[in-house]
């Protein structure tokens, strides 16, 4: 392929995984205050397919057609625009680039004009596959934990604990000293125990199964079941948080609420071996539809990664 051409996953219309296509596109260039990153890995998140599923949702994120796909990336800087001083070509980096990360190159705006763009130096000891999973899920988990503020005296119920955000939420809550009960399918019990959570099967009977527990806080990472269960068990609304659905009276959180240095802090914890990121599977870019289908089923234990 010519140097002025590259590959990117694009959508010519909004919809499900079937609309994703690998296309040859002009290679982007870094302008003033921007980096161009040669992407080596892109982590998938539920928000990737949710915000590109229909035009109304896409418009809330400022997306128009043709659109890219995927937000979390890791790779190597190969162009630094005028005014960029903290990065130079050859630096390993990771971060987020809203709905355009699954591509050979991504341009990241460091001027602050795009709140969805983020770049951080990748710490030594963190491989690119892992670095590509950190931004969205790590920031979202940190923002949710900031709402409930867990500590050593807490027993925290985390719903959807085996998913991409859950693996961070469980480990961060445990680092805060809290006891963690994590909901998941029966087949995820051992996986949750390895993360440091006590496994609880979601679905019918969840409230009854937890009646003997003194739950003091809860995070619902999937829908409303965990939040509603926590309410029934007497947890005050101020110590319940949702991320994927809204319940009147209960605070919500998303990664945009997290402090700017959250991604770097989590990356350093990974480098120090204090947080482990389970990667469920990797796919080449050409298999993006298959990867998106797996992600959309919401039964992935850990993270999915696209490798370039």
LINZIKA-V73662 format. One record per residue. N is the residue number from 1. PSI is psi in radians with two decimals (* if undefined). BURIAL is + if it has 24 or more other ideal C-beta (glycine too) atoms within 12 Angstrom, else -. D_LAST is the distance of its C-alpha to the last C-alpha in Angstrom with 2 decimals. Layout:
BEGIN
n={N N}
psi={PSI PSI}
burial={BURIAL BURIAL}
d_last={D_LAST D_LAST}
END
This chain:
BEGIN
n={1 2 3 4 5 6 7 8 9 10 11 12 13 14 15 16 17 18 19 20 21 22 23 24 25 26 27 28 29 30 31 32 33 34 35 36 37 38 39 40 41 42 43 44 45 46 47 48 49 50 51 52 53 54 55 56 57 58 59 60 61 62 63 64 65 66 67 68 69 70 71 72 73 74 75 76 77 78 79 80 81 82 83 84 85 86 87 88 89 90 91 92 93 94 95 96 97 98 99 100 101 102 103 104 105 106 107 108 109 110 111 112 113 114 115 116 117 118 119 120 121 122 123 124 125 126 127 128 129 130 131 132 133 134 135 136 137 138 139 140 141 142 143 144 145 146 147 148 149 150 151 152 153 154 155 156 157 158 159 160 161 162 163 164 165 166 167 168 169 170 171 172 173 174 175 176 177 178 179 180 181 182 183 184 185 186 187 188 189 190 191 192 193 194 195 196 197 198 199 200 201 202 203 204 205 206 207 208 209 210 211 212 213 214 215 216 217 218 219 220 221 222 223 224 225 226 227 228 229 230 231 232 233 234 235 236 237 238 239 240 241 242 243 244 245 246 247 248 249 250 251 252 253 254 255 256 257 258 259 260 261 262 263 264 265 266 267 268 269 270 271 272 273 274 275 276 277 278 279 280 281 282 283 284 285 286 287 288 289 290 291 292 293 294 295 296 297 298 299 300 301 302 303 304 305 306 307 308}
psi={2.44 2.68 -0.41 0.12 2.70 3.08 2.58 2.57 2.21 2.75 2.21 -0.23 2.71 2.61 -2.75 -2.92 -0.45 -0.29 -0.07 2.32 2.46 2.07 2.67 2.21 2.86 2.37 2.21 2.77 2.57 2.21 -2.99 2.31 0.25 2.76 2.52 2.24 2.25 1.91 2.32 -0.46 2.56 2.20 2.45 2.59 2.68 -0.60 -0.43 -0.85 -0.43 -0.79 -0.19 0.16 -0.54 2.81 -0.66 -0.81 -0.75 -0.68 -0.50 -0.38 0.10 0.38 2.39 2.87 2.57 2.56 2.77 -2.92 2.49 2.56 -0.69 2.35 2.85 2.62 -2.61 2.31 2.26 -0.14 2.37 2.11 2.96 2.33 -0.17 2.14 -0.36 -0.18 2.66 2.78 2.39 -0.30 2.36 2.31 2.82 2.87 -2.58 2.52 1.79 2.03 0.74 0.28 -0.46 1.50 2.83 -0.64 2.55 2.39 2.22 2.20 2.07 0.14 -0.21 -0.09 -0.50 1.90 -0.23 -0.11 2.38 2.40 2.38 2.63 2.35 2.13 2.61 2.37 -0.12 2.02 2.86 -0.63 -0.78 -0.76 -0.58 -0.07 -0.04 -0.65 -1.11 -0.93 -0.75 -0.77 -0.70 -0.77 -0.77 -0.68 -0.70 -0.72 -0.56 -0.52 -0.79 -0.30 1.13 2.68 -3.05 -0.38 0.01 2.58 1.98 2.26 2.13 2.03 2.34 0.66 -0.30 -0.07 -3.05 -0.71 -0.62 -0.68 -0.55 -0.75 -0.76 -0.87 -0.62 -0.67 -0.69 -0.66 -0.49 -0.09 -0.01 2.67 2.42 2.24 2.13 2.26 2.56 -3.09 2.89 -0.55 -0.17 0.06 -0.84 -0.69 -0.78 -0.68 -0.65 -0.49 -0.35 0.13 2.72 2.18 2.41 2.31 2.25 3.05 -2.84 2.36 0.05 -0.80 -0.80 -0.65 -0.38 0.05 -0.50 -0.09 2.53 1.31 2.28 -0.24 2.79 2.56 2.23 1.95 0.03 -0.89 -2.06 -0.15 -0.82 -0.74 -0.80 -0.65 -0.76 -0.72 -0.81 -0.52 0.11 0.18 2.24 2.59 -0.59 -0.26 0.43 2.49 2.47 2.75 -0.51 -0.22 2.89 2.35 2.18 2.25 -0.23 2.25 2.58 2.94 2.69 2.97 -0.45 -0.35 -0.24 2.63 2.67 -0.49 0.10 -0.82 -0.76 -0.70 -0.74 -0.70 -0.69 -0.63 -0.67 -0.78 -0.59 -0.02 0.29 -0.28 2.36 2.36 1.81 2.18 1.99 -0.67 2.71 2.64 2.58 2.79 -0.64 -0.31 0.52 -0.64 -0.76 -0.78 -0.74 -0.64 -0.75 -0.77 -0.72 -0.35 -0.25 0.52 0.31 2.33 1.78 -2.45 2.66 2.48 2.41 2.24 2.39 *}
burial={- - - - - + + + + + + - - + - - + - + + + + + - + - + + - + - - - + + + + + + + + + + + + + + + + + + + + - - - - + - - + - + - - - + + + + + + + + + + + + + + + - - + - - + - - - + + + + + + + + + + + + + + + + + + + + - - - - - + + + + + + + + - - + + + + + + + + + + + + + + + + + + + + + + + + + - - - + + + + + + + + + + + + + + + + + + + + + + + - + + + + + + + + - - + - - + + - - + + + + + + + + - - - + + - - + - - + - + + + + + + + + - + + + + + + + + - + - + - - - + + + + + + - - + - - + + + + + + + - + - - - + + + + + + + + + + - - - + + + + + + + + + - + - - + + - + + - + + + - + + + + + + + + + + +}
d_last={14.37 16.75 16.07 17.30 14.88 11.25 9.37 9.92 11.13 14.87 18.17 21.30 23.39 23.34 23.33 21.62 18.39 19.93 19.57 15.77 14.51 11.53 13.45 13.76 15.10 16.77 14.76 16.30 18.63 19.84 23.45 26.14 25.22 21.49 18.36 15.36 12.30 9.31 6.82 5.08 5.89 8.09 11.28 13.34 17.06 20.01 20.65 17.54 19.24 22.72 22.69 21.34 23.69 26.61 27.81 30.20 27.73 25.19 28.04 28.72 25.34 25.95 23.41 24.40 23.15 20.89 18.66 15.04 13.75 12.88 14.35 13.18 10.55 10.34 9.71 12.27 14.93 15.41 18.20 20.97 23.45 27.21 28.55 25.59 27.12 25.27 21.96 21.41 18.78 17.30 17.68 15.17 15.13 14.36 15.98 16.13 15.88 17.69 16.04 13.41 10.58 8.05 7.44 6.54 9.78 12.12 15.81 17.63 21.41 23.43 26.80 27.33 27.68 24.69 25.24 21.83 20.03 19.73 18.51 19.56 19.42 17.55 20.43 20.74 20.27 17.49 14.08 10.95 10.41 14.03 14.12 11.75 14.53 17.49 18.43 19.49 20.71 22.27 24.02 25.26 26.67 28.34 29.86 31.29 32.74 34.33 36.25 37.79 38.01 38.24 40.29 41.98 44.57 42.14 41.00 37.91 36.90 33.18 32.36 29.00 28.52 25.92 23.32 20.59 23.24 25.83 24.37 24.71 28.04 29.61 28.81 29.82 33.01 33.82 33.39 35.91 38.29 38.36 38.73 36.02 36.50 33.29 33.41 31.22 31.72 33.89 30.96 29.27 32.36 31.34 27.89 29.80 32.29 29.67 28.54 32.21 33.39 36.27 35.09 36.88 36.30 35.90 37.92 41.66 43.69 41.35 44.16 46.66 44.39 44.13 47.77 48.71 45.96 46.66 43.45 43.50 40.18 37.39 33.90 32.82 29.04 29.22 32.33 35.99 37.27 36.85 38.32 41.26 41.87 41.98 44.51 46.66 46.65 48.00 45.01 45.73 43.46 42.71 41.01 38.82 35.50 33.24 29.77 29.06 32.61 35.73 39.10 42.10 43.29 40.20 37.88 34.23 31.32 27.80 25.34 26.86 30.03 28.64 29.55 27.20 26.80 25.88 22.15 23.05 25.84 23.76 21.17 24.24 25.59 22.47 22.77 26.44 25.86 27.74 25.08 22.84 19.74 19.49 16.07 17.15 14.11 10.36 8.82 6.14 5.88 9.00 10.79 10.84 14.61 15.20 13.44 15.47 18.54 18.36 18.03 20.87 23.21 23.43 24.05 20.95 22.12 19.91 16.37 13.43 9.83 6.62 3.81 0.00}
END
